[in-house]
Amino acid sequence: MTYLKLEFKRSITILPTIIGSMVFMLLFIVGISVLISNYIYKSNLFEPITVGIVIPEDEKQGESIARLISTIESVNKTSEFEYMSELEARSKIENKELEVAILLDHEFFETVYAGYNAPAKILISEESSLNSEVFIELLNAAESIIRTTEAGAYSIADMKTYYEVESSWSDIASTFFLQYMEIAL
């Protein structure tokens, strides 16, 4: 019985040391976790890839579309846009100097101006890296934003016809685009 009393007294005397050690280890683990998560959050896990953009020289809206896509923060962190000719883009894709190229040719703009949904041509290297796969996923997300904008533009066009508004299509489209960008960004 006296042995148990002695062990109990000894346990009580070292109890603050045990609790202090546990608190110290808990704070140490939490601190290391915060540092690691902060490092991962702030560091760029992906090296930006170069994306070739092919836009006809006489097309003003093409650069606006490219700027719109590049302003999306996640796209901006994972890619750098480089404007080039279609021949140069195809050559760089074949030589594996470029992983992704987006072709916005005259045909694309003509169909868009005619009111049809024309897909952009995207060239992807056969040996695409994880970074280019991430960019393609982000491009799909941007496509969703553009489709939403398109739906709004078509509804405005229908309202213009229905309510017989005396305004040009370009004025309505510009107003809608500016309002949408204020909300989106």
Backbone as CSV, one residue per row, in Angstrom:
resi,resn,N_x,N_y,N_z,CA_x,CA_y,CA_z,C_x,C_y,C_z
1,MET,0.810,-1.187,0.000,0.000,0.000,0.000,0.867,1.270,0.000
2,THR,1.901,1.266,0.781,2.796,2.423,0.800,3.480,2.596,-0.554
3,TYR,3.728,1.476,-1.229,4.339,1.561,-2.555,3.405,2.298,-3.523
4,LEU,2.115,2.006,-3.452,1.138,2.680,-4.303,1.062,4.169,-3.973
5,LYS,1.150,4.507,-2.663,1.122,5.913,-2.275,2.338,6.645,-2.834
6,LEU,3.517,6.012,-2.757,4.731,6.628,-3.283,4.633,6.825,-4.807
7,GLU,4.126,5.830,-5.503,3.970,5.932,-6.961,2.945,7.009,-7.326
8,PHE,1.893,7.106,-6.549,0.878,8.116,-6.791,1.461,9.516,-6.608
9,LYS,2.245,9.725,-5.520,2.874,11.024,-5.272,3.857,11.369,-6.394
10,ARG,4.626,10.384,-6.824,5.580,10.615,-7.902,4.844,10.976,-9.205
11,SER,3.717,10.321,-9.448,2.923,10.605,-10.654,2.384,12.027,-10.622
12,ILE,1.932,12.450,-9.457,1.391,13.800,-9.333,2.491,14.841,-9.523
13,THR,3.690,14.562,-9.048,4.778,15.539,-9.190,5.237,15.678,-10.646
14,ILE,5.183,14.614,-11.431,5.619,14.722,-12.834,4.458,15.015,-13.794
15,LEU,3.237,15.070,-13.278,2.067,15.359,-14.113,2.186,16.712,-14.837
16,PRO,2.602,17.810,-14.194,2.758,19.075,-14.940,3.778,18.962,-16.073
17,THR,4.843,18.188,-15.869,5.840,18.001,-16.923,5.230,17.264,-18.111
18,ILE,4.441,16.246,-17.840,3.793,15.471,-18.909,2.807,16.352,-19.680
19,ILE,1.993,17.109,-18.951,1.012,17.981,-19.603,1.728,19.056,-20.420
20,GLY,2.786,19.638,-19.846,3.566,20.643,-20.572,4.168,20.077,-21.846
21,SER,4.687,18.860,-21.780,5.262,18.217,-22.967,4.197,17.982,-24.032
22,MET,3.019,17.554,-23.603,1.932,17.308,-24.558,1.490,18.611,-25.231
23,VAL,1.360,19.684,-24.428,0.964,20.976,-24.989,2.030,21.472,-25.967
24,PHE,3.311,21.335,-25.579,4.396,21.757,-26.461,4.357,20.983,-27.777
25,MET,4.188,19.683,-27.739,4.145,18.868,-28.959,2.930,19.233,-29.823
26,LEU,1.798,19.488,-29.174,0.603,19.883,-29.914,0.835,21.213,-30.636
27,LEU,1.383,22.201,-29.930,1.684,23.496,-30.552,2.727,23.353,-31.659
28,PHE,3.710,22.505,-31.449,4.747,22.280,-32.453,4.144,21.681,-33.724
29,ILE,3.300,20.684,-33.579,2.670,20.030,-34.735,1.743,21.006,-35.469
30,VAL,0.958,21.778,-34.721,0.068,22.762,-35.349,0.888,23.824,-36.085
31,GLY,1.965,24.290,-35.473,2.824,25.294,-36.106,3.443,24.789,-37.394
32,ILE,3.969,23.575,-37.372,4.556,22.984,-38.584,3.484,22.818,-39.659
33,SER,2.292,22.387,-39.272,1.203,22.221,-40.245,0.823,23.548,-40.885
34,VAL,0.758,24.603,-40.093,0.425,25.927,-40.626,1.508,26.399,-41.590
35,LEU,2.770,26.209,-41.230,3.866,26.620,-42.108,3.840,25.864,-43.434
36,ILE,3.624,24.566,-43.379,3.592,23.755,-44.602,2.405,24.149,-45.480
37,SER,1.225,24.294,-44.876,0.054,24.660,-45.682,0.210,26.063,-46.270
38,ASN,0.804,26.981,-45.524,1.050,28.329,-46.038,2.033,28.294,-47.205
39,TYR,3.067,27.493,-47.100,4.042,27.360,-48.183,3.385,26.789,-49.436
40,ILE,2.592,25.748,-49.259,1.917,25.125,-50.404,0.929,26.100,-51.033
41,TYR,0.221,26.858,-50.207,-0.766,27.803,-50.727,-0.100,28.922,-51.519
42,LYS,1.005,29.446,-51.006,1.649,30.592,-51.655,2.552,30.212,-52.819
43,SER,3.033,29.001,-52.827,3.939,28.623,-53.915,3.138,28.218,-55.143
44,ASN,3.729,28.413,-56.282,3.115,27.948,-57.522,3.484,26.492,-57.703
45,LEU,2.489,25.637,-57.618,2.754,24.219,-57.788,2.967,23.875,-59.252
46,PHE,2.482,24.721,-60.117,2.580,24.462,-61.542,3.446,25.532,-62.194
47,GLU,4.356,25.092,-63.001,5.118,26.028,-63.818,4.182,26.522,-64.916
48,PRO,4.116,27.823,-65.129,3.235,28.319,-66.193,3.654,27.767,-67.558
49,ILE,2.667,27.355,-68.337,2.956,26.875,-69.684,2.716,28.014,-70.669
50,THR,3.380,27.938,-71.788,3.169,28.930,-72.841,2.052,28.430,-73.745
51,VAL,1.046,29.263,-73.912,-0.099,28.923,-74.753,-0.055,29.824,-75.975
52,GLY,-0.034,29.215,-77.136,-0.036,29.984,-78.375,-1.440,30.433,-78.716
53,ILE,-1.599,31.703,-79.012,-2.890,32.256,-79.406,-2.767,32.727,-80.852
54,VAL,-3.632,32.199,-81.700,-3.629,32.581,-83.113,-4.881,33.408,-83.370
55,ILE,-4.662,34.693,-83.674,-5.755,35.625,-83.952,-5.418,36.353,-85.251
56,PRO,-6.379,36.474,-86.158,-6.110,37.256,-87.368,-5.736,38.693,-87.001
57,GLU,-4.808,39.267,-87.734,-4.300,40.604,-87.408,-5.369,41.684,-87.489
58,ASP,-6.344,41.509,-88.366,-7.370,42.540,-88.526,-8.556,42.347,-87.584
59,GLU,-8.465,41.417,-86.645,-9.577,41.116,-85.750,-9.352,41.765,-84.387
60,LYS,-10.174,42.763,-84.056,-10.023,43.484,-82.794,-10.626,42.709,-81.626
61,GLN,-11.716,42.003,-81.850,-12.387,41.285,-80.772,-11.565,40.106,-80.264
62,GLY,-10.689,39.576,-81.094,-9.888,38.418,-80.701,-8.987,38.705,-79.524
63,GLU,-8.339,39.852,-79.553,-7.478,40.212,-78.435,-8.295,40.432,-77.171
64,SER,-9.509,40.950,-77.304,-10.382,41.130,-76.142,-10.734,39.786,-75.527
65,ILE,-11.012,38.802,-76.374,-11.331,37.467,-75.872,-10.128,36.871,-75.156
66,ALA,-8.952,37.005,-75.744,-7.736,36.476,-75.115,-7.460,37.177,-73.789
67,ARG,-7.667,38.493,-73.741,-7.466,39.224,-72.484,-8.483,38.785,-71.446
68,LEU,-9.722,38.535,-71.872,-10.757,38.079,-70.949,-10.352,36.759,-70.315
69,ILE,-9.894,35.836,-71.135,-9.483,34.532,-70.608,-8.265,34.683,-69.707
70,SER,-7.323,35.529,-70.081,-6.096,35.660,-69.290,-6.308,36.408,-67.984
71,THR,-7.421,37.136,-67.824,-7.662,37.833,-66.562,-8.173,36.914,-65.472
72,ILE,-8.608,35.732,-65.829,-9.030,34.776,-64.807,-7.788,34.381,-64.023
73,GLU,-7.836,34.557,-62.703,-6.639,34.406,-61.871,-5.985,33.035,-62.023
74,SER,-6.788,31.982,-62.031,-6.208,30.644,-62.122,-5.547,30.413,-63.477
75,VAL,-6.112,30.966,-64.534,-5.499,30.841,-65.861,-4.213,31.653,-65.902
76,ASN,-4.246,32.823,-65.295,-3.076,33.697,-65.272,-1.895,33.045,-64.548
77,LYS,-2.178,32.265,-63.505,-1.102,31.619,-62.748,-0.535,30.393,-63.461
78,THR,-1.310,29.786,-64.339,-0.860,28.538,-64.957,-0.419,28.689,-66.403
79,SER,-0.584,29.879,-66.986,-0.231,30.007,-68.405,0.230,31.413,-68.748
80,GLU,0.991,31.474,-69.822,1.411,32.742,-70.410,1.010,32.694,-71.876
81,PHE,0.315,33.710,-72.341,-0.146,33.732,-73.719,0.914,34.346,-74.616
82,GLU,1.086,33.725,-75.768,2.020,34.235,-76.772,1.280,34.261,-78.103
83,TYR,1.185,35.432,-78.706,0.492,35.575,-79.983,1.417,35.146,-81.114
84,MET,0.880,34.357,-82.037,1.686,33.844,-83.150,0.793,33.505,-84.328
85,SER,1.422,33.188,-85.444,0.673,32.788,-86.635,0.271,31.316,-86.511
86,GLU,-0.696,30.917,-87.323,-1.159,29.527,-87.278,-0.048,28.566,-87.680
87,LEU,0.712,28.919,-88.682,1.816,28.075,-89.139,2.855,27.894,-88.034
88,GLU,3.179,28.984,-87.366,4.148,28.920,-86.272,3.612,28.067,-85.119
89,ALA,2.333,28.202,-84.799,1.735,27.422,-83.714,1.758,25.932,-84.036
90,ARG,1.356,25.578,-85.249,1.362,24.160,-85.629,2.782,23.595,-85.622
91,SER,3.736,24.378,-86.086,5.131,23.943,-86.101,5.645,23.709,-84.679
92,LYS,5.334,24.630,-83.770,5.805,24.496,-82.387,5.131,23.327,-81.668
93,ILE,3.870,23.062,-82.000,3.181,21.906,-81.402,3.841,20.617,-81.875
94,GLU,4.123,20.522,-83.169,4.760,19.319,-83.714,6.158,19.110,-83.152
95,ASN,6.895,20.194,-82.951,8.260,20.094,-82.418,8.297,20.025,-80.892
96,LYS,7.128,19.984,-80.270,6.986,19.903,-78.814,7.607,21.103,-78.092
97,GLU,7.652,22.242,-78.770,8.094,23.488,-78.148,6.927,24.191,-77.464
98,LEU,5.719,23.777,-77.802,4.501,24.379,-77.291,3.538,23.249,-76.968
99,GLU,2.844,23.341,-75.832,1.938,22.257,-75.441,0.499,22.497,-75.881
100,VAL,0.076,23.772,-75.899,-1.305,24.098,-76.241,-1.317,25.341,-77.129
101,ALA,-2.172,25.319,-78.141,-2.388,26.504,-78.982,-3.888,26.646,-79.228
102,ILE,-4.369,27.873,-79.159,-5.782,28.165,-79.396,-5.881,28.939,-80.706
103,LEU,-6.651,28.385,-81.644,-6.803,29.014,-82.959,-8.150,29.725,-83.035
104,LEU,-8.104,31.039,-83.143,-9.305,31.844,-83.333,-9.196,32.472,-84.725
105,ASP,-9.581,31.704,-85.735,-9.408,32.158,-87.115,-10.623,32.961,-87.598
106,HIS,-10.566,33.422,-88.847,-11.655,34.226,-89.423,-12.973,33.459,-89.387
107,GLU,-12.921,32.177,-89.667,-14.130,31.350,-89.672,-14.805,31.372,-88.304
108,PHE,-14.006,31.311,-87.246,-14.538,31.355,-85.882,-15.317,32.653,-85.658
109,PHE,-14.708,33.782,-86.014,-15.354,35.072,-85.776,-16.567,35.275,-86.670
110,GLU,-16.515,34.787,-87.899,-17.659,34.925,-88.801,-18.870,34.179,-88.256
111,THR,-18.662,32.974,-87.747,-19.795,32.218,-87.202,-20.313,32.848,-85.914
112,VAL,-19.418,33.387,-85.100,-19.865,34.057,-83.871,-20.672,35.301,-84.212
113,TYR,-20.197,36.089,-85.173,-20.919,37.298,-85.572,-22.261,36.955,-86.210
114,ALA,-22.355,35.780,-86.829,-23.616,35.354,-87.436,-24.588,34.820,-86.387
115,GLY,-24.125,34.658,-85.149,-25.008,34.210,-84.078,-24.950,32.726,-83.794
116,TYR,-23.942,32.050,-84.295,-23.802,30.618,-84.043,-22.680,30.380,-83.033
117,ASN,-22.804,29.299,-82.317,-21.768,28.941,-81.348,-20.696,28.124,-82.046
118,ALA,-19.624,28.768,-82.384,-18.525,28.083,-83.064,-17.451,27.735,-82.038
119,PRO,-17.053,26.487,-81.992,-15.977,26.144,-81.052,-14.630,26.634,-81.569
120,ALA,-13.790,27.054,-80.654,-12.425,27.431,-81.028,-11.635,26.153,-81.257
121,LYS,-10.680,26.220,-82.143,-9.828,25.059,-82.397,-8.673,25.103,-81.409
122,ILE,-8.484,24.008,-80.709,-7.405,23.937,-79.724,-6.473,22.808,-80.118
123,LEU,-5.220,23.139,-80.298,-4.198,22.146,-80.624,-3.485,21.767,-79.332
124,ILE,-3.370,20.466,-79.096,-2.709,19.973,-77.889,-1.597,19.035,-78.313
125,SER,-0.450,19.206,-77.716,0.686,18.340,-78.010,0.360,16.910,-77.584
126,GLU,0.921,15.937,-78.295,0.667,14.533,-77.961,1.185,14.185,-76.574
127,GLU,2.269,14.794,-76.180,2.848,14.541,-74.866,2.563,15.728,-73.956
128,SER,1.307,15.867,-73.567,0.956,17.006,-72.724,1.286,16.699,-71.266
129,SER,1.722,17.722,-70.563,2.108,17.571,-69.162,0.903,17.819,-68.262
130,LEU,1.124,17.629,-66.977,0.074,17.899,-65.997,-0.343,19.364,-66.062
131,ASN,0.624,20.232,-66.277,0.326,21.664,-66.353,-0.628,21.981,-67.499
132,SER,-0.425,21.354,-68.650,-1.330,21.620,-69.772,-2.708,21.010,-69.513
133,GLU,-2.759,19.895,-68.809,-4.055,19.304,-68.449,-4.825,20.244,-67.518
134,VAL,-4.114,20.849,-66.565,-4.744,21.817,-65.661,-5.255,23.012,-66.461
135,PHE,-4.448,23.491,-67.406,-4.872,24.624,-68.233,-6.131,24.273,-69.018
136,ILE,-6.199,23.080,-69.559,-7.371,22.672,-70.342,-8.615,22.629,-69.456
137,GLU,-8.469,22.154,-68.221,-9.603,22.163,-67.291,-10.053,23.595,-67.006
138,LEU,-9.101,24.490,-66.825,-9.443,25.894,-66.592,-10.095,26.510,-67.825
139,LEU,-9.667,26.082,-68.985,-10.267,26.564,-70.226,-11.718,26.103,-70.328
140,ASN,-11.983,24.885,-69.878,-13.363,24.396,-69.856,-14.221,25.236,-68.913
141,ALA,-13.641,25.652,-67.784,-14.376,26.520,-66.857,-14.655,27.876,-67.500
142,ALA,-13.678,28.406,-68.230,-13.871,29.686,-68.926,-14.955,29.550,-69.989
143,GLU,-15.010,28.377,-70.623,-16.052,28.143,-71.628,-17.431,28.258,-70.989
144,SER,-17.558,27.760,-69.776,-18.830,27.858,-69.072,-19.209,29.321,-68.835
145,ILE,-18.217,30.145,-68.478,-18.478,31.572,-68.274,-18.923,32.217,-69.587
146,ILE,-18.251,31.862,-70.668,-18.591,32.444,-71.968,-19.983,32.006,-72.409
147,ARG,-20.340,30.751,-72.149,-21.686,30.282,-72.508,-22.752,31.048,-71.723
148,THR,-22.459,31.342,-70.465,-23.397,32.127,-69.668,-23.555,33.524,-70.260
149,THR,-22.447,34.112,-70.659,-22.487,35.432,-71.290,-23.277,35.384,-72.589
150,GLU,-23.058,34.332,-73.360,-23.787,34.165,-74.623,-25.280,34.084,-74.386
151,ALA,-25.673,33.310,-73.381,-27.096,33.169,-73.085,-27.702,34.528,-72.747
152,GLY,-26.962,35.324,-71.988,-27.436,36.671,-71.672,-27.541,37.541,-72.907
153,ALA,-26.549,37.437,-73.789,-26.561,38.241,-75.019,-27.750,37.859,-75.898
154,TYR,-28.018,36.558,-76.009,-29.149,36.127,-76.830,-30.473,36.568,-76.211
155,SER,-30.554,36.544,-74.889,-31.800,36.988,-74.257,-32.001,38.487,-74.458
156,ILE,-30.906,39.250,-74.431,-31.015,40.687,-74.698,-31.446,40.921,-76.145
157,ALA,-30.912,40.132,-77.068,-31.309,40.272,-78.475,-32.796,39.977,-78.638
158,ASP,-33.278,38.952,-77.941,-34.704,38.633,-78.006,-35.545,39.754,-77.400
159,MET,-35.070,40.312,-76.284,-35.808,41.415,-75.656,-35.818,42.644,-76.559
160,LYS,-34.710,42.881,-77.259,-34.641,44.025,-78.186,-35.708,43.871,-79.263
161,THR,-35.852,42.663,-79.776,-36.857,42.408,-80.804,-38.266,42.512,-80.216
162,TYR,-38.459,41.929,-79.035,-39.784,41.886,-78.419,-40.265,43.283,-78.023
163,TYR,-39.381,44.068,-77.415,-39.768,45.401,-76.953,-39.479,46.508,-77.964
164,GLU,-38.955,46.145,-79.122,-38.660,47.082,-80.201,-37.802,48.250,-79.713
165,VAL,-36.664,47.925,-79.137,-35.738,48.927,-78.621,-34.998,49.566,-79.785
166,GLU,-34.863,50.893,-79.747,-34.173,51.636,-80.801,-32.706,51.815,-80.412
167,SER,-31.943,50.771,-80.488,-30.518,50.832,-80.161,-29.797,49.804,-81.016
168,SER,-28.538,50.085,-81.289,-27.796,49.140,-82.129,-27.394,47.917,-81.309
169,TRP,-27.205,46.835,-82.022,-26.812,45.583,-81.371,-25.472,45.741,-80.662
170,SER,-24.541,46.461,-81.259,-23.217,46.611,-80.647,-23.295,47.421,-79.355
171,ASP,-24.187,48.431,-79.297,-24.356,49.198,-78.055,-24.909,48.317,-76.943
172,ILE,-25.890,47.512,-77.274,-26.477,46.617,-76.278,-25.449,45.590,-75.829
173,ALA,-24.710,45.029,-76.771,-23.702,44.021,-76.429,-22.606,44.620,-75.555
174,SER,-22.171,45.824,-75.870,-21.131,46.478,-75.067,-21.622,46.740,-73.653
175,THR,-22.835,47.241,-73.525,-23.402,47.495,-72.196,-23.512,46.206,-71.404
176,PHE,-24.019,45.170,-72.051,-24.162,43.889,-71.370,-22.804,43.343,-70.950
177,PHE,-21.830,43.409,-71.841,-20.498,42.886,-71.547,-19.883,43.616,-70.356
178,LEU,-19.974,44.937,-70.344,-19.404,45.704,-69.235,-20.093,45.376,-67.917
179,GLN,-21.416,45.249,-67.946,-22.144,44.908,-66.719,-21.773,43.505,-66.248
180,TYR,-21.668,42.576,-67.184,-21.313,41.202,-66.818,-19.911,41.148,-66.223
181,MET,-18.974,41.873,-66.813,-17.599,41.854,-66.318,-17.502,42.485,-64.934
182,GLU,-18.311,43.505,-64.652,-18.321,44.090,-63.314,-18.756,43.062,-62.284
183,ILE,-19.728,42.255,-62.643,-20.216,41.232,-61.717,-19.235,40.074,-61.629
184,ALA,-18.714,39.632,-62.770,-17.843,38.447,-62.803,-16.497,38.703,-62.158
185,LEU,-15.945,39.872,-62.355,-14.616,40.152,-61.823,-14.731,40.960,-60.566
